[in-house]
Amino acid sequence: MHRTVLPLKKYINAGLLLMIILLPSSCSRDSNSQKTTAPPSSEKTAVLTKMGDPEKGKGIYEKYCFYCHGREGRGDGAIGMAVSPHPADFVGDKKRMAKSDDELLKSISGGIHRDVGGEEMAMPRWKDILNEEDLRNVLAYIRQLSKGGM
């Protein structure tokens, strides 16, 4: 009896792919659990619309992002250790975090391709999962992480 042993890398890649596909779909939004607060002033609303709300972004980050980027945004999440390119370190990579919001939103929205593997994605296209407001909210939270906040 001849037995073929698949390389560990294939098992890791299959596991990562499963996590990326199943995790977001298994987490549902519960609109009843959201806090209701007084409406913000019109000036604050204009700023939040453009920049995003880091409090809302924290929930999105904890739901989707920390698995690769880690709780503190250092690129040290459990899944991220096996991904190439390595997930961004929002705290230590000052050059990356000096990019404009539009540049960072483009990366988040469009995803990141793997170093090896052609069209395979290391980070999914979040525009297919999150709306524009959620993307801006998570970016606002990432900006806070990069400054050592939250």
Phi and psi restraints in degrees (value plus and minus 20) as a CYANA .aco file:
   2 HIS   PHI    -118.6   -78.6
   2 HIS   PSI     109.8   149.8
   3 ARG   PHI    -140.6  -100.6
   3 ARG   PSI     106.4   146.4
   4 THR   PHI    -114.9   -74.9
   4 THR   PSI     110.5   150.5
   5 VAL   PHI    -124.8   -84.8
   5 VAL   PSI     100.8   140.8
   6 LEU   PHI     -99.6   -59.6
   6 LEU   PSI     123.9   163.9
   7 PRO   PHI     -81.1   -41.1
   7 PRO   PSI     128.4   168.4
   8 LEU   PHI     -76.6   -36.6
   8 LEU   PSI     -52.6   -12.6
   9 LYS   PHI     -78.4   -38.4
   9 LYS   PSI     -58.8   -18.8
  10 LYS   PHI     -85.8   -45.8
  10 LYS   PSI     -58.1   -18.1
  11 TYR   PHI     -86.9   -46.9
  11 TYR   PSI     -60.5   -20.5
  12 ILE   PHI     -85.0   -45.0
  12 ILE   PSI     -66.3   -26.3
  13 ASN   PHI     -81.0   -41.0
  13 ASN   PSI     -62.1   -22.1
  14 ALA   PHI     -84.3   -44.3
  14 ALA   PSI     -60.9   -20.9
  15 GLY   PHI     -84.8   -44.8
  15 GLY   PSI     -62.5   -22.5
  16 LEU   PHI     -83.7   -43.7
  16 LEU   PSI     -63.7   -23.7
  17 LEU   PHI     -81.3   -41.3
  17 LEU   PSI     -64.1   -24.1
  18 LEU   PHI     -80.3   -40.3
  18 LEU   PSI     -63.2   -23.2
  19 MET   PHI     -82.8   -42.8
  19 MET   PSI     -63.8   -23.8
  20 ILE   PHI     -85.6   -45.6
  20 ILE   PSI     -58.0   -18.0
  21 ILE   PHI     -97.8   -57.8
  21 ILE   PSI     -66.9   -26.9
  22 LEU   PHI    -103.4   -63.4
  22 LEU   PSI     -54.6   -14.6
  23 LEU   PHI     -80.1   -40.1
  23 LEU   PSI     -73.3   -33.3
  24 PRO   PHI     -82.0   -42.0
  24 PRO   PSI     -55.7   -15.7
  25 SER   PHI     -96.2   -56.2
  25 SER   PSI     -43.7    -3.7
  26 SER   PHI    -103.1   -63.1
  26 SER   PSI     -35.2     4.8
  27 CYS   PHI    -116.9   -76.9
  27 CYS   PSI      98.0   138.0
  28 SER   PHI    -127.7   -87.7
  28 SER   PSI     133.8   173.8
  29 ARG   PHI    -102.6   -62.6
  29 ARG   PSI     114.2   154.2
  30 ASP   PHI    -131.0   -91.0
  30 ASP   PSI      80.1   120.1
  31 SER   PHI     -87.1   -47.1
  31 SER   PSI     -41.4    -1.4
  32 ASN   PHI     -95.9   -55.9
  32 ASN   PSI     -38.6     1.4
  33 SER   PHI    -108.8   -68.8
  33 SER   PSI     -24.4    15.6
  34 GLN   PHI     -97.1   -57.1
  34 GLN   PSI     120.2   160.2
  35 LYS   PHI     -94.9   -54.9
  35 LYS   PSI     125.3   165.3
  36 THR   PHI    -124.7   -84.7
  36 THR   PSI     112.2   152.2
  37 THR   PHI    -150.3  -110.3
  37 THR   PSI     148.0   188.0
  38 ALA   PHI     -83.4   -43.4
  38 ALA   PSI     124.0   164.0
  39 PRO   PHI     -83.9   -43.9
  39 PRO   PSI     118.7   158.7
  40 PRO   PHI     -89.0   -49.0
  40 PRO   PSI     140.4   180.4
  41 SER   PHI     -83.8   -43.8
  41 SER   PSI     141.0   181.0
  42 SER   PHI     -83.5   -43.5
  42 SER   PSI     -53.7   -13.7
  43 GLU   PHI     -86.3   -46.3
  43 GLU   PSI     -64.7   -24.7
  44 LYS   PHI     -86.2   -46.2
  44 LYS   PSI     -57.3   -17.3
  45 THR   PHI     -80.5   -40.5
  45 THR   PSI     -62.8   -22.8
  46 ALA   PHI     -82.3   -42.3
  46 ALA   PSI     -61.1   -21.1
  47 VAL   PHI     -88.1   -48.1
  47 VAL   PSI     -65.4   -25.4
  48 LEU   PHI     -84.1   -44.1
  48 LEU   PSI     -55.7   -15.7
  49 THR   PHI     -82.7   -42.7
  49 THR   PSI     -61.9   -21.9
  50 LYS   PHI     -98.8   -58.8
  50 LYS   PSI     -64.9   -24.9
  51 MET   PHI    -113.0   -73.0
  51 MET   PSI     -47.1    -7.1
  52 GLY   PHI      76.0   116.0
  52 GLY   PSI     142.0   182.0
  53 ASP   PHI    -127.5   -87.5
  53 ASP   PSI      91.7   131.7
  54 PRO   PHI     -83.0   -43.0
  54 PRO   PSI     -48.7    -8.7
  55 GLU   PHI     -84.2   -44.2
  55 GLU   PSI     -65.1   -25.1
  56 LYS   PHI     -88.4   -48.4
  56 LYS   PSI     -57.6   -17.6
  57 GLY   PHI     -83.0   -43.0
  57 GLY   PSI     -51.7   -11.7
  58 LYS   PHI     -80.9   -40.9
  58 LYS   PSI     -63.5   -23.5
  59 GLY   PHI     -82.5   -42.5
  59 GLY   PSI     -61.3   -21.3
  60 ILE   PHI     -86.2   -46.2
  60 ILE   PSI     -64.1   -24.1
  61 TYR   PHI     -79.4   -39.4
  61 TYR   PSI     -65.9   -25.9
  62 GLU   PHI     -88.4   -48.4
  62 GLU   PSI     -45.4    -5.4
  63 LYS   PHI    -101.0   -61.0
  63 LYS   PSI     -56.6   -16.6
  64 TYR   PHI    -141.0  -101.0
  64 TYR   PSI     -53.6   -13.6
  65 CYS   PHI    -118.7   -78.7
  65 CYS   PSI     -53.1   -13.1
  66 PHE   PHI     -87.0   -47.0
  66 PHE   PSI     -39.4     0.6
  67 TYR   PHI     -80.2   -40.2
  67 TYR   PSI     -52.8   -12.8
  68 CYS   PHI    -123.4   -83.4
  68 CYS   PSI     -62.7   -22.7
  69 HIS   PHI    -107.7   -67.7
  69 HIS   PSI     -30.5     9.5
  70 GLY   PHI      63.9   103.9
  70 GLY   PSI     139.5   179.5
  71 ARG   PHI     -78.4   -38.4
  71 ARG   PSI     -58.7   -18.7
  72 GLU   PHI    -117.4   -77.4
  72 GLU   PSI     -16.7    23.3
  73 GLY   PHI      58.7    98.7
  73 GLY   PSI       6.7    46.7
  74 ARG   PHI    -115.7   -75.7
  74 ARG   PSI     -12.2    27.8
  75 GLY   PHI      54.4    94.4
  75 GLY   PSI       2.0    42.0
  76 ASP   PHI    -135.9   -95.9
  76 ASP   PSI       8.5    48.5
  77 GLY   PHI     -88.4   -48.4
  77 GLY   PSI     139.1   179.1
  78 ALA   PHI     -78.3   -38.3
  78 ALA   PSI     -62.7   -22.7
  79 ILE   PHI     -98.0   -58.0
  79 ILE   PSI     -55.2   -15.2
  80 GLY   PHI     -80.9   -40.9
  80 GLY   PSI     -43.3    -3.3
  81 MET   PHI     -82.4   -42.4
  81 MET   PSI     -46.1    -6.1
  82 ALA   PHI    -123.5   -83.5
  82 ALA   PSI     -12.1    27.9
  83 VAL   PHI    -121.8   -81.8
  83 VAL   PSI     122.4   162.4
  84 SER   PHI    -148.6  -108.6
  84 SER   PSI     102.7   142.7
  85 PRO   PHI     -92.0   -52.0
  85 PRO   PSI     135.9   175.9
  86 HIS   PHI     -82.0   -42.0
  86 HIS   PSI     122.1   162.1
  87 PRO   PHI     -77.8   -37.8
  87 PRO   PSI     130.1   170.1
  88 ALA   PHI     -81.4   -41.4
  88 ALA   PSI     123.0   163.0
  89 ASP   PHI    -119.6   -79.6
  89 ASP   PSI      82.8   122.8
  90 PHE   PHI     -92.2   -52.2
  90 PHE   PSI     -40.3    -0.3
  91 VAL   PHI    -109.5   -69.5
  91 VAL   PSI     -66.6   -26.6
  92 GLY   PHI    -109.9   -69.9
  92 GLY   PSI     -41.3    -1.3
  93 ASP   PHI    -113.3   -73.3
  93 ASP   PSI      62.0   102.0
  94 LYS   PHI     -84.7   -44.7
  94 LYS   PSI     -53.3   -13.3
  95 LYS   PHI     -84.5   -44.5
  95 LYS   PSI     -65.5   -25.5
  96 ARG   PHI     -83.2   -43.2
  96 ARG   PSI     -63.3   -23.3
  97 MET   PHI     -95.9   -55.9
  97 MET   PSI     -28.5    11.5
  98 ALA   PHI    -100.7   -60.7
  98 ALA   PSI     -29.1    10.9
  99 LYS   PHI     -85.0   -45.0
  99 LYS   PSI     137.2   177.2
 100 SER   PHI     -90.1   -50.1
 100 SER   PSI     141.8   181.8
 101 ASP   PHI     -78.3   -38.3
 101 ASP   PSI     -60.5   -20.5
 102 ASP   PHI     -81.7   -41.7
 102 ASP   PSI     -60.5   -20.5
 103 GLU   PHI     -85.3   -45.3
 103 GLU   PSI     -63.5   -23.5
 104 LEU   PHI     -88.8   -48.8
 104 LEU   PSI     -59.6   -19.6
 105 LEU   PHI     -82.6   -42.6
 105 LEU   PSI     -54.8   -14.8
 106 LYS   PHI     -83.0   -43.0
 106 LYS   PSI     -62.9   -22.9
 107 SER   PHI     -85.9   -45.9
 107 SER   PSI     -64.0   -24.0
 108 ILE   PHI     -86.0   -46.0
 108 ILE   PSI     -66.3   -26.3
 109 SER   PHI     -85.7   -45.7
 109 SER   PSI     -65.4   -25.4
 110 GLY   PHI    -108.2   -68.2
 110 GLY   PSI     -30.9     9.1
 111 GLY   PHI      60.8   100.8
 111 GLY   PSI     156.4   196.4
 112 ILE   PHI    -146.6  -106.6
 112 ILE   PSI     107.6   147.6
 113 HIS   PHI     -99.5   -59.5
 113 HIS   PSI     128.4   168.4
 114 ARG   PHI     -85.8   -45.8
 114 ARG   PSI     133.2   173.2
 115 ASP   PHI     -83.0   -43.0
 115 ASP   PSI     -59.9   -19.9
 116 VAL   PHI    -144.8  -104.8
 116 VAL   PSI     114.3   154.3
 117 GLY   PHI     103.8   143.8
 117 GLY   PSI      -6.7    33.3
 118 GLY   PHI      43.7    83.7
 118 GLY   PSI    -135.8   -95.8
 119 GLU   PHI    -105.8   -65.8
 119 GLU   PSI     -19.8    20.2
 120 GLU   PHI     -85.4   -45.4
 120 GLU   PSI     124.6   164.6
 121 MET   PHI    -119.7   -79.7
 121 MET   PSI     115.3   155.3
 122 ALA   PHI    -106.4   -66.4
 122 ALA   PSI     -53.8   -13.8
 123 MET   PHI    -150.1  -110.1
 123 MET   PSI     111.0   151.0
 124 PRO   PHI     -86.6   -46.6
 124 PRO   PSI     144.5   184.5
 125 ARG   PHI     -97.5   -57.5
 125 ARG   PSI      79.1   119.1
 126 TRP   PHI     -87.7   -47.7
 126 TRP   PSI     -37.0     3.0
 127 LYS   PHI     -84.6   -44.6
 127 LYS   PSI     -40.7    -0.7
 128 ASP   PHI    -101.3   -61.3
 128 ASP   PSI     -31.8     8.2
 129 ILE   PHI    -138.2   -98.2
 129 ILE   PSI     -59.8   -19.8
 130 LEU   PHI    -129.9   -89.9
 130 LEU   PSI     129.4   169.4
 131 ASN   PHI    -104.5   -64.5
 131 ASN   PSI     154.2   194.2
 132 GLU   PHI     -78.3   -38.3
 132 GLU   PSI     -62.5   -22.5
 133 GLU   PHI     -82.0   -42.0
 133 GLU   PSI     -64.9   -24.9
 134 ASP   PHI     -82.5   -42.5
 134 ASP   PSI     -60.1   -20.1
 135 LEU   PHI     -81.3   -41.3
 135 LEU   PSI     -64.5   -24.5
 136 ARG   PHI     -87.8   -47.8
 136 ARG   PSI     -57.3   -17.3
 137 ASN   PHI     -84.3   -44.3
 137 ASN   PSI     -64.6   -24.6
 138 VAL   PHI     -88.0   -48.0
 138 VAL   PSI     -54.6   -14.6
 139 LEU   PHI     -84.5   -44.5
 139 LEU   PSI     -60.0   -20.0
 140 ALA   PHI     -81.0   -41.0
 140 ALA   PSI     -59.9   -19.9
 141 TYR   PHI     -87.7   -47.7
 141 TYR   PSI     -61.5   -21.5
 142 ILE   PHI     -81.2   -41.2
 142 ILE   PSI     -59.1   -19.1
 143 ARG   PHI     -80.9   -40.9
 143 ARG   PSI     -59.4   -19.4
 144 GLN   PHI     -86.7   -46.7
 144 GLN   PSI     -62.1   -22.1
 145 LEU   PHI     -77.9   -37.9
 145 LEU   PSI     -62.2   -22.2
 146 SER   PHI     -84.3   -44.3
 146 SER   PSI     -43.3    -3.3
 147 LYS   PHI    -116.8   -76.8
 147 LYS   PSI     -13.0    27.0
 148 GLY   PHI      61.6   101.6
 148 GLY   PSI      -2.9    37.1
 149 GLY   PHI    -112.7   -72.7
 149 GLY   PSI     147.7   187.7
